[in-house]
Amino acid sequence: MMVRVVAYATLRKYLESPLGEPVEVELPEGAQLADLIRQLGMPIAEVKQAFLNGRRAHLQQALREGDKVALFPAVAGG
């Protein structure tokens, strides 16, 4: 199945795409969000927020064909 992924801030380095452009990733049926993160080579501890089709998601969230995933690291400001 194919899902579209966009990663922000320090997580962008794990995707080979122009700034802010989604990347299509092929995963086996039954894959979860954690499987996607591992396949991208991202340390799971670096992903602090994940959104699936615009809603917050957890690592065990099942993915389906055509899903849109957004991944965010911890963000600090001051």
C-alpha positions in Angstrom: 0.0 0.0 0.0 1.1 3.6 -0.6 0.9 6.4 2.0 2.0 10.0 1.7 4.4 11.4 4.3 5.6 14.8 5.2 8.2 15.5 7.9 8.9 18.8 9.6 11.9 20.6 11.1 14.8 18.2 12.0 12.9 15.1 10.7 13.0 16.4 7.1 16.5 15.0 6.7 15.1 11.5 6.7 13.0 12.2 3.5 14.4 12.9 0.1 12.0 15.6 -1.0 11.8 19.3 -1.7 10.9 21.4 1.3 7.5 20.5 2.6 6.6 18.1 -0.3 5.0 14.8 0.6 6.8 11.6 -0.2 5.0 8.4 -1.2 6.1 5.4 0.8 5.2 1.8 0.0 4.4 -0.4 3.0 3.0 -3.9 3.5 -0.7 -4.3 4.3 -1.3 -4.1 8.0 1.6 -1.7 8.7 1.4 0.6 11.6 2.7 4.1 12.1 5.7 2.8 14.0 6.6 0.6 11.0 6.6 3.6 8.7 8.8 5.6 11.0 11.3 2.7 11.2 11.2 2.2 7.4 12.1 5.9 7.0 15.2 5.4 9.3 13.9 7.8 11.9 14.6 7.1 15.5 11.1 6.7 17.0 12.2 8.8 20.0 12.7 11.8 17.7 9.0 11.7 16.6 7.1 13.6 19.2 3.8 14.2 17.3 2.3 12.3 14.4 -0.9 13.1 12.5 -2.8 10.7 10.3 -5.2 12.3 7.9 -5.2 15.5 10.0 -5.8 13.8 13.4 -3.3 12.9 16.1 -2.1 9.4 15.9 -0.3 6.9 18.1 2.5 4.5 17.1 0.3 1.5 16.9 -2.2 3.2 14.6 -2.9 1.1 11.5 -2.2 2.6 8.2 -4.3 2.2 5.0 -3.8 2.9 1.3 -3.8 6.6 0.6 -3.3 7.8 4.2 -1.5 11.1 4.7 1.0 11.2 7.6 2.7 14.2 9.1 5.6 13.8 11.5 6.9 16.4 13.9 9.9 16.5 16.3 9.9 18.1 19.7 9.6 21.9 19.2 11.0 24.5 21.6 10.7 28.2 21.5 11.5 31.1 23.6 
